Amino acid sequence: MTKMKAARWYAAKDIRVEEIEVPEVGAGQIKVAIKYTGICGSDLHEYLAGPIFIPANEKHPISGVQAPLTMGHEFCGEVVEIGEGVENVKVGDRVAIEPIIAEHGLIGDYNLDPNLNFVGLAANGGFAEFCVVDGELAHIIPDSLSYEQAALTEPSAVALYAVRQSALKAGDTAAVFGCGPIGLLVIESLRAAGASKIYAVELSEERQAKAEELGAIVVRPEEGESTVEAIQRLTDGGVDVSYEVTGVPVVLQQALQSVRKAGECMVVSIWEKEAAIDPNELAIGEKALKGIIAYRHIFPNVLELMEKGYYSADKLVTKKIKVDDIVEEGFEELTRDKSQVKILVSPK
């Protein structure tokens, strides 16, 4: 059997780059030679405090996989082998992978599957030289897009889905709380959706600068003024829609308070603990609070927007590393350097 390098999750703070066997293709599957895989915020959570999505103690009910497993779900590459029955792609195609694990595949409201999980979290993923996935998960990359650009498809899908599921209409105002990778991609999605003004709330000066580069207005409260008061002043009563992308409990209340009467607050984060809100914000203000998980039926739209210049890798990819260096130059770097937005990992 041919061997390959892969970054494997064993436990929190225990990711090992190992030599493992190259996976074999079964019916309905494809083998992808990985070009780039992005490190996601959820990957970082698994590294620091997992298992969260990773099935550590028993096999996942759909994938049949449990830890240790190869991480990485934001990936793209070249199809090098196809299994029996695969017709949507052929050997040599450049593809971005939609890393969904759901009982019925990409049918219906698949992101709401009760056992929803992801390739790279509950099945072997993209921090490797090769990955085998179901053929239906492959989306052909337009010729005009680089592999670096295509590696941003998955996180961009989260952001675009958040905006499309919200009540925002062209010409509306919006506020984004948290300008990490997903928050910045939400700003891009809001720009694509025609938001008239996009306000960004972020503590890191480096990420504030990146939000401004993408066209957002960074909220800088005046002396004695809260963030909420600043947004209400700037917007004459609040934004039409706010997007909470921090997972920090106190921020959820701020995001809800920053919305105008009859406006909407979208919860985009995955939470590690509960957060308190004042129900009167909803009742007296007739506000809506809504959440999203992942995405569905949206990868083609993301790739089309990328062809128009949105979600630019030139602006969002801040570092490229090899899989051998993924712990120190990837996960550890992201914990200590807030100027990093998206780090891409190549197999060699």
C-alpha positions in Angstrom: 0.0 0.0 0.0 1.2 3.5 -0.8 1.6 5.8 2.2 0.8 9.5 2.5 1.2 12.2 5.2 -1.9 13.3 7.1 -2.6 15.5 10.1 -4.6 13.3 12.6 -6.6 14.4 15.6 -6.2 12.2 18.7 -7.3 14.6 21.4 -7.3 18.3 22.3 -3.8 19.6 21.8 -2.8 16.3 20.2 -2.7 16.5 16.4 0.0 14.3 14.9 1.4 14.4 11.3 1.7 10.7 10.4 2.3 8.3 7.5 -1.0 6.5 6.8 -2.3 4.4 3.9 -3.7 6.2 0.9 -7.5 5.6 0.9 -9.1 3.4 -1.7 -12.1 4.5 -3.8 -15.4 2.7 -3.6 -18.5 2.8 -5.7 -19.9 6.4 -5.9 -16.7 7.8 -4.6 -13.8 9.9 -5.9 -10.2 10.3 -4.9 -8.9 13.9 -4.7 -5.3 14.9 -4.8 -5.4 17.7 -2.3 -4.0 21.1 -3.3 -5.0 23.4 -0.4 -7.0 23.0 2.8 -8.0 25.9 5.0 -7.8 25.9 8.8 -11.2 26.7 10.1 -12.3 28.2 13.4 -14.0 24.9 14.2 -10.7 23.1 13.5 -9.1 25.4 16.0 -11.8 24.7 18.6 -11.2 21.0 18.2 -7.5 21.5 18.7 -7.9 23.7 21.8 -11.0 22.1 23.5 -12.2 19.2 21.5 -13.9 16.9 20.9 -16.8 19.0 19.8 -17.9 17.6 16.4 -15.3 14.9 16.3 -16.7 11.4 17.4 -14.1 10.5 20.0 -15.7 7.6 21.9 -17.8 5.9 19.3 -18.2 5.7 15.5 -20.3 8.4 13.8 -23.7 6.8 12.9 -23.4 7.8 9.2 -19.7 7.8 8.4 -18.8 4.9 10.7 -15.6 6.8 11.6 -14.2 7.8 15.0 -11.0 9.4 16.2 -8.1 9.3 15.5 -9.0 10.8 12.1 -7.6 13.2 9.5 -8.9 16.7 9.9 -9.6 19.4 7.3 -12.9 20.3 5.7 -12.1 23.4 3.6 -10.4 21.8 0.7 -10.0 21.5 -3.0 -7.9 19.5 -5.5 -7.7 17.4 -8.6 -9.8 14.3 -9.2 -7.3 11.4 -9.8 -9.7 8.4 -9.6 -13.4 7.8 -9.7 -15.5 4.9 -8.5 -18.3 3.1 -10.2 -21.4 5.2 -10.9 -19.8 8.6 -10.6 -20.9 10.8 -13.5 -20.7 14.4 -12.3 -16.9 14.6 -12.5 -14.1 12.9 -14.3 -10.4 12.3 -13.7 -8.5 15.6 -14.2 -11.3 17.8 -13.0 -10.4 20.6 -10.5 -13.0 20.4 -7.7 -14.0 22.1 -4.4 -15.5 19.7 -1.9 -18.7 20.4 0.0 -17.8 18.4 3.1 -21.3 17.4 4.3 -22.1 14.2 6.1 -25.9 13.7 6.0 -27.9 10.5 5.8 -29.4 11.3 2.4 -26.5 13.2 1.0 -27.1 16.6 -0.6 -30.9 16.2 -0.8 -33.5 18.6 0.7 -32.6 20.4 3.9 -29.5 18.3 4.4 -27.8 20.7 6.8 -30.6 20.0 9.3 -29.9 16.3 9.4 -30.0 15.2 13.1 -26.6 13.6 12.7 -25.1 16.3 10.5 -21.3 16.3 10.5 -18.5 17.1 8.2 -15.7 15.4 6.2 -12.6 16.3 8.2 -14.5 16.2 11.5 -16.3 12.9 11.4 -14.6 11.3 8.4 -11.0 11.6 7.1 -10.5 15.0 5.5 -8.2 17.3 3.6 -5.1 17.7 5.8 -3.5 15.0 3.7 -2.1 14.2 0.2 -5.3 12.4 -0.8 -8.9 12.2 0.3 -11.7 9.9 -0.8 -15.3 11.4 -0.7 -18.7 10.8 -2.2 -18.7 12.0 -5.8 -21.8 14.2 -5.2 -19.7 16.4 -2.8 -17.5 17.6 -5.7 -18.1 21.0 -7.4 -16.1 21.8 -10.5 -13.9 24.9 -10.1 -14.3 27.5 -12.9 -11.2 27.8 -15.0 -10.7 31.4 -14.0 -10.2 30.5 -10.3 -7.0 29.3 -8.6 -6.8 26.5 -6.1 -6.0 29.1 -3.4 -9.3 30.8 -4.3 -11.3 27.6 -4.4 -10.1 26.6 -0.9 -12.2 29.5 0.4 -15.5 28.1 -1.0 -16.6 26.3 2.1 -16.2 29.1 4.6 -17.6 31.6 2.1 -20.7 29.2 1.8 -21.3 29.6 5.5 -21.2 33.4 5.2 -23.3 33.6 2.1 -25.9 31.2 3.5 -26.1 33.4 6.7 -26.9 36.5 4.6 -29.3 34.7 2.3 -31.2 33.2 5.2 -31.6 36.6 6.9 -34.2 39.3 6.2 -31.6 41.6 4.6 -32.7 43.3 1.4 -30.7 45.4 -1.0 -30.2 48.9 0.5 -30.5 47.7 4.1 -27.9 48.4 6.8 -26.1 45.6 8.7 -23.7 45.1 11.6 -21.2 42.2 11.9 -20.0 41.4 15.4 -16.7 39.6 15.1 -14.3 40.0 12.1 -12.5 36.6 12.1 -12.5 34.7 8.8 -16.3 34.0 8.8 -17.2 37.6 9.9 -15.0 39.0 7.1 -16.7 36.7 4.6 -20.1 37.8 6.0 -19.0 41.4 5.1 -18.2 40.3 1.6 -21.6 38.5 1.3 -23.4 41.6 2.5 -21.6 43.6 -0.1 -22.7 41.1 -2.7 -26.3 41.3 -1.4 -26.4 45.1 -1.8 -26.2 46.3 1.9 -26.0 50.0 1.9 -23.8 50.3 5.0 -22.0 47.5 6.8 -20.8 48.2 10.4 -18.1 46.0 11.9 -17.5 45.4 15.6 -14.1 44.0 16.3 -11.5 44.5 19.1 -8.4 43.5 17.1 -6.9 46.4 15.2 -5.5 44.1 12.6 -8.9 42.7 11.9 -10.5 46.2 12.0 -8.1 47.2 9.2 -9.1 44.1 7.2 -12.8 44.8 7.7 -12.3 48.4 6.4 -10.3 47.0 3.4 -13.4 45.0 2.6 -15.7 48.0 2.7 -17.1 48.0 6.3 -17.3 50.9 8.7 -15.6 50.0 11.9 -17.6 51.0 15.0 -15.4 53.1 17.3 -17.6 54.4 20.2 -17.0 57.9 21.5 -15.9 58.5 25.1 -18.5 57.2 27.5 -20.5 55.5 24.8 -21.2 51.8 24.4 -20.9 49.8 21.2 -24.7 49.6 21.1 -25.1 53.3 21.6 -22.6 54.0 18.9 -24.5 51.9 16.4 -27.8 53.4 17.3 -26.3 56.9 16.9 -24.7 56.0 13.5 -27.9 54.4 12.2 -30.5 56.6 13.8 -32.0 53.7 15.8 -30.2 50.5 14.8 -29.3 48.4 11.8 -31.8 46.3 9.8 -30.0 43.1 10.5 -27.1 42.1 12.7 -24.9 39.0 12.5 -23.3 37.5 15.6 -20.0 35.8 14.7 -18.1 35.6 17.9 -19.7 33.0 20.1 -19.1 35.3 23.1 -22.2 35.4 25.4 -22.1 39.2 26.1 -21.9 39.9 22.3 -25.2 38.2 21.6 -27.1 40.7 23.7 -25.2 43.6 22.0 -26.0 42.2 18.6 -29.7 42.0 19.5 -29.8 45.5 21.0 -28.1 47.0 18.0 -31.0 46.1 15.7 -33.8 48.5 15.0 -37.4 47.8 16.0 -38.8 44.9 13.8 -35.2 44.1 12.7 -33.4 40.8 12.9 -30.4 39.3 14.7 -28.7 36.3 13.0 -26.7 33.9 15.1 -23.9 32.5 12.9 -21.5 31.2 15.7 -21.3 27.7 17.1 -21.4 28.1 20.9 -19.5 26.4 23.7 -21.8 27.6 26.4 -25.2 29.3 27.0 -25.8 33.0 26.5 -28.3 35.2 28.2 -30.6 37.6 26.4 -33.4 40.0 27.5 -36.6 38.6 26.0 -38.1 42.1 26.1 -35.7 43.0 23.3 -37.6 40.6 21.2 -41.1 41.3 22.5 -41.2 45.1 22.9 -39.1 45.7 19.8 -40.8 43.0 17.7 -37.3 41.8 16.8 -36.5 38.4 15.3 -33.6 36.1 16.5 -32.6 33.4 14.0 -29.8 30.9 13.7 -28.1 29.0 10.9 -26.0 25.9 10.7 -23.5 25.4 7.8 -25.2 25.8 4.4 -27.2 24.0 1.8 -27.5 24.2 -2.0 -25.2 27.2 -2.2 -21.7 26.2 -3.4 -22.4 27.0 -7.0 -23.5 30.5 -6.0 -20.3 31.0 -4.1 -18.2 29.9 -7.1 -20.1 32.3 -9.4 -19.5 35.2 -7.0 -15.9 34.3 -6.8 -15.7 34.6 -10.6 -17.0 38.2 -10.1 -14.2 39.0 -7.6 -15.9 38.4 -4.3 -14.2 36.5 -1.4 -10.8 37.4 -2.8 -8.0 35.0 -1.7 -5.5 37.9 -2.3 -7.2 39.8 0.6 -8.1 36.9 2.9 -5.4 34.3 2.7 -2.6 35.5 5.0 -0.3 32.5 5.1 0.4 29.2 3.3 2.1 26.4 5.1 3.0 22.7 4.6 1.1 19.9 6.5 4.3 19.1 8.4 4.1 22.5 10.1 0.4 22.5 10.8 0.6 22.5 14.6 3.2 25.2 15.2 2.7 27.3 12.1 -1.0 26.7 11.8 -3.0 26.1 15.0 -0.6 27.7 17.4 -0.1 30.6 15.1 -3.9 31.3 15.0 -4.1 31.3 18.7 -1.4 34.0 19.2 -1.6 36.2 16.0 -4.9 37.9 15.4 -3.6 39.4 12.1 -4.0 35.9 10.6 -7.2 35.5 8.7 -7.0 32.3 6.6 -4.1 29.9 6.7 -4.0 27.4 3.8 -2.2 24.0 4.2 -0.7 22.1 1.3 0.3 18.5 1.6 3.9 19.0 0.6 
